[in-house]
Amino acid sequence: MNYGKAHPSGEYLTEASINNITLADVKSNYDTYFVPENAYLVIVGDVKFETIKKQVENLFNPWLKATAPNISVLNPKDVQYTQINFIDMPNAVQSEIAVMNISDLKMTDKDYFATIIANHLLGGDFNSYLNMNLREKHGWTYGAESSIRGSKYVSTFGAYSQVRNAVTDSAVVEFMNEIKRIRTEKVSAEALNSAKASYVGNFVMQIEKPQTVATYALRTKTQGLPEDFYENYIKSINAVTADDVLKVANTYFKADKARIIIVGKGSEVLPGLEKLQIPIFYFDKFGNPTEKPAINKTVPNGVTAKTVLENYIAAIGGAKVLKDVKSIMTISTGSIQGATLELTSKTTSSNKSLREIKAMGMSMMKQVVNEKGAYIVQQGQRKDLAGEELAEMKASANPFDELVLVNKAGVTLSGIEPINGSDAYVIKDGKSTYYYDVKSGLKVAESKTLEQEDQKIEQTTSYADYKEVKGIKIPYKTILNIGMEIELTTTEVKVNEGVSDADFK
């Protein structure tokens, strides 16, 4: 999120300007700014200085002496009053929340240690105010945290979490409640001592690592710290009092000048956020001011859930063609964190299905539905499904959901929402939501509400690049959003072949 103009020229960044960056631009930037003038090299180990010095001079000799140009950067300021800065992401399965303000905390400040202890209490570990509220009390998230660090440059305070769409407004309220709490209620002696012990214990463990020693040496130099800063670290931590925590919380955690940045699905979260009576400003994904997204579009007369589903069926081949399909097999490939993924999917009209994800050729997850039941194998552990989980797996074991949905009771058309840059009809069926492009009739996405470790999460799948195979249009581009996006490209499709009963054992 930009706090001002994103470019030295004063122009805002746009997708077009980013796409116009060339390799020559990157090389020019590197040659201009990556120079040895302000570089530091820290070496920690059982070494001799003269030996290392010769090696460094030999290895770095080609790096010619140069001075980077001075660039004036606008000094960022806090907002005048607490506000929400909203970025609409129609595909978002959950909301990203960040409550931020400028802290301008320096490591040389006398209240530095009180501030990092205050942050630890607010959102620095599992037992922090934020985590115990949002995760443990309400079960809205896998974790909530806050951070603040000292720097001779401008620094920030921030509190963060990811929550499902339905509780975005409630989570904002609880964020502000906990920030106000640490500003107004004196921390208990027990909680303060626990935070100190945690910090001291971590410091003692980290100081044994060579990379930590190097980091501390570099920080002492770059931040202008006293030579005994880390020698007195434990003593400085233990000297923090409850009154100190209260004072610095009011100084650095600015509940009255908080920039609440939310990236989420406007159609689902804005109505609740507007009820908070906190001013809302809208931005695009590059931080440029924009208009409020249109979220309440009128469904044309005569359009119903049934007509939307019938249009989709017609768009991909027609009911007669689809009903003649006995099985479909697809193989798709992609990557995650550099690892090659392969997704194999096999489904039959007799309600059997197989979905298997392999990473680097090894099976990571396998789901099977057969005539006896259903099971999942993950990390070598098999889990046989029962109850609601089994019913949901069986309900999805068919080549085309729409052939079932079109005549199913309780399926509703909830409206029109923007998704992937176009308007889509939204069809709801229990925990599942389906999106169909208003113009083409094709399914562009679907989402399902899942429960894992007593937490509800949304899993969204987007579809694009439809191609015809034996008279049926199949999406060749799939994007899975499971907290991170995985883009898959279909490489093979077989209709009424390539599937046998043995696949579902």
Secondary structure, DSSP 8 states (H G I E B T S, - for coil): --SS-SSTTS----HHHHHT--HHHHHHHHHHH--GGG------SS--HHHHHHHHHHHHTTS----------------SS-EEEEEE-TT-SEEEEEEEEE----TTSTTHHHHHHHHIIIIISTTSHHHIIIIIIT---S-EEEEE---SS--EEEEEEEEEGGGHHHHHHHHHHHHHHHHHS---HHHHHHHHHHHHHHHHHHTTSHHHHHHHHHHHHHTT--TTTTTTHHHHHHT--HHHHHHHHHHHS-TTS-EEEEEE-HHHHHHHHHTTT--EEEE-TTS-B-------B---TT--HHHHHHHHHHHHT-HHHHHT--EEEEEEEEEETTEEEEEEEEEETTS-EEEEEEETTEEEEEEEE-SS-EEEEETTEEEE--HHHHHHHHHT-SS-HHHHHTT-TT-EEEEEEEETTEEEEEEEETTEEEEEETTT--EEEEEEEEEETTEEEEEEEEEEEEEEETTEEEEEEEEEESSSEEEEEEEEEEESSS--GGGG-
